């Protein structure tokens, strides 16, 4: 008797043809789970595009047009062993006052029917006003409820892990984000790379540019940079004061971004908006996975998730002290080596163990799971930070 491969349903906010970081993450994970673990994925799209197709690559895709418990249950494919909710709270809100508690209710119904519930928390909700940040207590009720319903809870950094651990009796697993624009098995040393600096990511990369021309010029002078590549959807910024050639590439495919990173010397990021959550940054992960020198705009962040300032990335204020070139190569090497502990392959390995078909038993023990990856599929820099 032939055993059928386990089949899971990944719930995502959006997926191709939409540009969505969570959707890209889920799609790359689906490829890795199938190719290396024989776990089949289907997708249920929370906010379907009118042009959404019935398949993305080889994976079946279903629309969720009726946002109710009954609507979700009606769209559930047959023989699904696990519901894998890829949750980032804001894309699941259909209005400013929306809080889809029905989603947690639907998952609870499925759990009672013997379906395993896995929730990956890509974000925890916060309120932001100018420079003031605080927890969004209203929307956190939704996240707390999902954590309590789930059989398996996963997130991407230690700060979120600590918060979620206070909401559920389940073990909260931490799987740092991998590079969604691909990885390199071998990388060039800095001395053999083009003298170029990358600013990559969503529209948030404007934080790198805002009132920062002098710092960028100092970086370029220190590293002998001759070209700055601005990679991502166009943003409004004035580069007239920069002393280097500026190339605004606009949106590029994942393979094009990967090639550019593999040949460039350094990449700069600004994570002051999420000072405790660097492990969830797919931009930082992309820099590390391609072996260039990651540069943190502004002051260094506190040590977190094994990532330490001026050891796994260089801080702009420290860079002005003009360290020896060998010091910069050591930092790039450290960043690359640390990334190799959190690749797509390793992440998929963790998820494969967590969603093994035996795990549909409600007494499943998830202690001790660790996890793994390598793709260059279309990337959505506008959605992941």
C-alpha positions as CSV (number, residue, x, y, z in Angstrom):
1,X,0.0,0.0,0.0
2,X,1.5,3.3,-1.1
3,X,1.6,6.1,1.5
4,X,0.4,9.5,0.2
5,X,2.6,12.5,0.9
6,X,1.3,14.8,3.6
7,X,-0.8,17.7,2.3
8,X,-0.9,21.1,4.0
9,X,-2.8,24.3,3.4
10,X,-0.9,27.5,3.8
11,X,-3.0,30.5,4.5
12,X,-1.4,33.7,3.1
13,X,-2.6,37.3,2.8
14,X,-1.6,37.6,-0.8
15,X,0.4,35.7,-3.4
16,X,1.5,36.1,-7.0
17,X,0.5,38.1,-9.1
18,X,0.5,40.4,-6.0
19,X,3.8,41.6,-4.6
20,X,3.8,40.3,-1.1
21,X,6.7,39.4,1.2
22,X,4.7,36.8,3.3
23,X,3.4,35.2,0.1
24,X,7.0,35.0,-1.3
25,X,8.2,33.4,2.0
26,X,5.4,30.8,1.9
27,X,5.9,30.0,-1.8
28,X,9.7,29.4,-1.4
29,X,9.0,27.3,1.7
30,X,6.4,25.3,-0.3
31,X,9.0,24.5,-2.9
32,X,11.6,23.4,-0.3
33,X,9.1,21.3,1.6
34,X,8.1,19.5,-1.5
35,X,11.5,19.1,-3.1
36,X,13.3,18.0,0.1
37,X,10.6,16.6,2.4
38,X,7.8,15.5,0.0
39,X,5.2,17.7,1.8
40,X,2.6,19.0,-0.6
41,X,1.3,22.6,-0.1
42,X,-1.9,24.3,-1.3
43,X,-2.6,27.9,-0.7
44,X,-5.7,29.8,0.6
45,X,-5.4,33.5,-0.2
46,X,-7.1,35.8,2.2
47,X,-7.1,38.9,-0.1
48,X,-7.2,37.4,-3.6
49,X,-6.3,39.4,-6.6
50,X,-8.9,39.4,-9.4
51,X,-6.2,38.0,-11.6
52,X,-5.3,35.2,-9.2
53,X,-4.8,31.9,-11.0
54,X,-5.8,28.4,-9.9
55,X,-2.1,27.4,-9.5
56,X,1.1,29.2,-8.7
57,X,3.9,27.1,-10.2
58,X,2.7,23.6,-9.4
59,X,0.8,24.5,-6.2
60,X,-3.1,24.7,-6.1
61,X,-4.4,28.1,-5.1
62,X,-7.8,28.8,-3.6
63,X,-9.6,32.1,-3.0
64,X,-11.1,33.1,0.3
65,X,-13.9,35.6,-0.7
66,X,-16.2,34.9,2.2
67,X,-14.5,36.0,5.4
68,X,-16.5,33.9,7.9
69,X,-16.0,30.6,9.7
70,X,-18.3,29.0,7.2
71,X,-16.5,30.6,4.3
72,X,-13.1,29.3,5.3
73,X,-14.5,25.8,6.1
74,X,-16.1,25.7,2.7
75,X,-12.8,26.4,1.0
76,X,-10.9,23.7,2.8
77,X,-9.5,21.1,0.3
78,X,-9.9,17.4,1.1
79,X,-7.2,15.4,2.9
80,X,-5.4,18.3,4.5
81,X,-3.5,17.3,7.6
82,X,-2.2,20.7,8.6
83,X,-3.3,24.3,8.4
84,X,-0.3,26.5,8.2
85,X,-1.3,30.2,8.8
86,X,1.4,32.6,7.7
87,X,0.3,35.5,9.9
88,X,1.3,39.1,9.7
89,X,-1.6,41.0,11.3
90,X,-2.0,44.1,9.1
91,X,-2.5,42.3,5.7
92,X,-5.3,40.4,7.4
93,X,-7.2,43.5,8.4
94,X,-9.8,44.6,5.9
95,X,-10.4,47.9,7.6
96,X,-8.9,50.1,10.4
97,X,-11.4,48.8,12.9
98,X,-11.3,45.2,11.6
99,X,-10.2,42.4,13.9
100,X,-11.0,39.0,12.3
101,X,-11.6,36.9,15.4
102,X,-13.6,34.6,13.2
103,X,-10.3,33.3,11.8
104,X,-9.3,32.0,15.2
105,X,-12.8,30.5,15.6
106,X,-12.4,28.7,12.3
107,X,-9.0,27.3,13.2
108,X,-10.5,26.1,16.5
109,X,-13.2,24.2,14.7
110,X,-10.6,22.5,12.4
111,X,-8.4,21.7,15.4
112,X,-11.4,19.9,17.0
113,X,-11.7,17.9,13.8
114,X,-8.2,16.6,14.1
115,X,-6.4,19.1,11.8
116,X,-3.1,20.3,13.1
117,X,-2.8,24.1,13.4
118,X,0.5,25.8,12.9
119,X,0.8,29.6,13.1
120,X,3.9,31.5,12.0
121,X,3.9,35.0,13.4
122,X,5.8,37.2,11.0
123,X,4.9,40.4,13.0
124,X,3.3,41.4,16.3
125,X,1.1,44.5,16.1
126,X,2.3,47.9,17.3
127,X,1.0,51.4,17.2
128,X,3.3,54.1,15.7
129,X,3.0,57.8,15.8
130,X,6.1,59.7,14.6
131,X,8.9,58.3,16.8
132,X,6.5,56.8,19.5
133,X,6.0,53.1,19.4
134,X,3.9,51.0,21.7
135,X,2.0,47.6,21.6
136,X,-1.3,47.6,19.8
137,X,-3.4,46.1,22.5
138,X,-6.6,45.8,20.5
139,X,-5.0,43.9,17.6
140,X,-2.8,41.9,20.0
141,X,-6.0,40.2,21.2
142,X,-6.2,38.6,17.8
143,X,-2.6,37.4,17.9
144,X,-3.0,36.1,21.4
145,X,-6.1,34.2,20.4
146,X,-4.3,32.6,17.5
147,X,-1.3,31.6,19.7
148,X,-3.7,29.9,22.1
149,X,-5.5,28.0,19.4
150,X,-2.4,26.8,17.6
151,X,-0.8,23.4,18.2
152,X,2.5,24.8,17.0
153,X,3.6,28.4,17.4
154,X,6.5,29.8,15.4
155,X,8.1,33.2,15.0
156,X,11.2,34.7,13.6
157,X,13.1,36.5,16.5
158,X,13.7,36.1,20.2
159,X,11.8,39.3,21.2
160,X,8.6,38.0,19.6
161,X,9.3,34.6,21.0
162,X,9.3,36.0,24.6
163,X,6.0,37.8,24.1
164,X,4.3,34.8,22.5
165,X,5.5,32.5,25.3
166,X,3.5,34.6,27.7
167,X,0.4,34.0,25.7
168,X,0.4,30.3,25.2
169,X,1.4,27.1,27.1
170,X,2.8,25.7,23.8
171,X,6.5,25.8,23.0
172,X,7.2,28.8,20.8
173,X,9.8,28.0,18.1
174,X,12.1,30.6,16.7
175,X,13.0,30.3,13.0
176,X,14.8,33.5,11.8
177,X,13.9,34.7,8.4
178,X,15.9,33.5,5.4
179,X,16.9,35.4,2.3
180,X,13.9,35.4,0.0
181,X,16.0,36.5,-3.0
182,X,18.3,33.4,-2.9
183,X,21.5,32.3,-1.3
184,X,25.1,31.7,-2.4
185,X,27.1,28.6,-1.6
186,X,30.3,30.4,-2.4
187,X,30.9,34.1,-2.1
188,X,33.6,36.5,-3.3
189,X,35.9,38.2,-0.9
190,X,35.4,42.0,-0.6
191,X,38.6,42.8,-2.5
192,X,37.3,41.0,-5.6
193,X,33.9,42.8,-5.7
194,X,32.8,45.9,-7.5
195,X,33.1,49.1,-5.5
196,X,29.4,49.5,-5.1
197,X,27.0,50.0,-2.2
198,X,23.4,48.6,-2.2
199,X,20.3,50.1,-0.6
200,X,17.7,47.4,-0.9
201,X,14.2,46.8,0.3
202,X,10.8,48.3,0.7
203,X,9.9,52.0,0.7
204,X,11.3,52.0,4.3
205,X,14.8,52.4,2.7
206,X,14.0,56.1,2.6
207,X,15.2,56.1,6.3
208,X,18.7,55.4,4.9
209,X,18.5,58.6,2.8
210,X,16.6,61.0,5.0
211,X,19.0,63.8,6.2
212,X,21.9,61.3,5.7
213,X,23.9,62.5,2.7
214,X,27.0,63.3,4.8
215,X,27.0,59.8,6.3
216,X,26.5,58.1,2.9
217,X,29.4,60.2,1.5
218,X,31.6,59.2,4.4
219,X,30.8,55.5,3.8
220,X,31.6,55.8,0.1
221,X,34.8,57.6,0.7
222,X,36.0,55.1,3.4
223,X,35.2,52.1,1.2
224,X,36.2,53.7,-2.1
225,X,32.6,53.2,-3.4
226,X,32.0,54.6,-6.9
227,X,28.3,53.5,-7.4
228,X,25.2,53.4,-5.2
229,X,22.4,51.1,-6.3
230,X,19.0,51.9,-5.1
231,X,17.0,48.6,-5.5
232,X,13.2,48.4,-5.1
233,X,10.1,50.2,-6.0
234,X,10.9,53.9,-6.8
235,X,10.9,56.2,-3.7
236,X,11.2,60.0,-3.7
237,X,14.6,61.1,-2.5
238,X,17.2,63.7,-3.5
239,X,20.6,62.2,-4.3
240,X,22.1,65.4,-5.8
241,X,24.5,65.8,-2.8
242,X,26.0,62.3,-3.2
243,X,29.6,62.2,-4.5
244,X,29.1,58.8,-6.3
245,X,27.1,57.6,-9.3
246,X,23.6,56.7,-8.3
247,X,21.7,53.9,-10.2
248,X,17.9,53.6,-9.4
249,X,17.1,50.1,-10.6
250,X,13.5,50.0,-9.7
251,X,11.9,46.6,-9.1
252,X,14.1,43.7,-10.1
253,X,13.6,40.0,-10.2
254,X,15.0,37.9,-7.4
255,X,17.8,36.5,-9.6
256,X,18.8,40.0,-10.7
257,X,18.9,41.2,-7.1
258,X,20.9,38.2,-6.1
259,X,23.5,38.7,-8.9
260,X,23.8,42.4,-7.9
261,X,24.4,41.5,-4.3
262,X,26.9,38.8,-5.2
263,X,29.1,41.4,-7.0
264,X,28.7,44.4,-4.7
265,X,30.9,45.2,-1.8
266,X,28.5,46.4,0.9
267,X,24.8,46.8,1.6
268,X,23.2,49.3,4.1
269,X,20.1,48.9,6.2
270,X,18.2,51.0,8.7
271,X,16.4,49.0,11.4
272,X,15.7,51.7,14.0
273,X,12.0,51.0,13.4
274,X,12.4,47.4,14.7
275,X,15.4,47.7,17.0
276,X,14.9,44.3,18.7
277,X,13.8,42.3,15.6
278,X,16.8,42.2,13.2
279,X,16.4,38.4,12.7
280,X,13.1,39.0,10.9
281,X,14.7,41.2,8.3
282,X,14.9,39.5,4.9
283,X,17.0,42.5,3.7
284,X,19.7,41.9,6.3
285,X,19.4,38.1,5.6
286,X,20.0,38.8,1.9
287,X,23.1,40.9,2.6
288,X,24.5,38.2,4.8
289,X,23.7,35.3,2.5
290,X,25.6,36.9,-0.4
291,X,28.7,37.6,1.6
292,X,28.9,41.4,1.3
293,X,29.5,43.8,4.2
294,X,26.3,44.6,6.0
295,X,26.2,48.2,7.3
296,X,23.8,49.5,9.9
297,X,22.7,53.1,9.5
298,X,22.9,55.0,12.7
299,X,23.9,53.4,16.1
300,X,24.3,49.7,16.6
301,X,21.4,47.6,17.8
302,X,21.5,45.6,21.1
303,X,22.9,42.1,20.7
304,X,20.0,39.9,19.6
305,X,19.4,36.4,18.2
306,X,23.2,35.9,18.1
307,X,23.7,39.0,16.0
308,X,26.2,41.5,17.4
309,X,27.1,45.0,16.2
310,X,30.6,45.3,14.6
311,X,30.9,41.5,14.6
312,X,28.0,40.5,12.2
313,X,27.5,44.0,10.7
314,X,29.4,47.3,10.9
315,X,27.8,50.5,12.4
316,X,28.3,53.7,10.4
317,X,29.8,55.6,13.3
318,X,32.4,52.9,13.8
319,X,33.1,52.7,10.1
320,X,34.3,56.3,10.2
321,X,37.3,55.1,12.4
322,X,38.6,53.5,9.2
323,X,39.3,50.0,10.4
324,X,41.8,47.7,8.6
325,X,40.4,46.1,5.5
326,X,40.9,42.7,7.1
327,X,38.5,43.8,9.9
328,X,35.8,44.5,7.3
329,X,36.4,41.1,5.7
330,X,36.1,39.4,9.1
331,X,32.7,41.0,9.7
332,X,31.5,40.0,6.3
333,X,32.7,36.4,6.9
334,X,31.0,36.4,10.3
335,X,27.7,37.6,8.9
336,X,27.9,34.9,6.1
337,X,28.8,32.1,8.6
338,X,26.0,33.1,11.0
339,X,23.5,33.1,8.1
340,X,24.5,29.6,7.2
341,X,22.9,28.5,10.5
342,X,19.5,29.9,9.3
343,X,19.2,29.1,5.6
344,X,16.1,28.2,3.7
345,X,17.1,24.5,3.8
346,X,17.5,24.6,7.6
347,X,14.2,26.5,8.1
348,X,12.3,24.0,5.9
349,X,13.8,21.2,7.9
350,X,12.4,22.7,11.1
351,X,9.0,23.2,9.6
352,X,9.0,19.7,8.1
353,X,9.5,18.2,11.5
354,X,6.9,20.4,13.1
355,X,4.2,19.5,10.5
356,X,5.1,15.8,10.1
357,X,1.8,13.8,9.6
358,X,2.3,12.2,13.0
359,X,2.0,15.7,14.5
360,X,-1.8,15.8,13.8
361,X,-2.1,13.8,17.0
362,X,-3.0,16.4,19.6
363,X,-0.5,14.9,22.1
364,X,2.4,15.7,19.7
365,X,5.7,16.6,21.5
366,X,7.5,19.5,19.8
367,X,10.5,19.6,22.1
368,X,13.9,19.9,20.5
369,X,13.0,20.7,16.9
370,X,15.5,22.7,15.1
371,X,15.5,23.4,11.5
372,X,16.6,24.7,7.2
373,X,17.4,26.3,2.4
374,X,18.0,27.9,-1.8
375,X,15.8,29.6,-4.4
376,X,15.7,32.8,-6.5
377,X,12.0,33.2,-7.1
378,X,10.3,36.6,-7.6
379,X,10.9,38.9,-4.6
380,X,8.7,41.4,-3.0
381,X,10.9,44.1,-1.4
382,X,7.8,46.2,-0.7
383,X,6.4,43.8,1.8
384,X,9.2,42.5,4.0
385,X,11.6,44.7,5.9
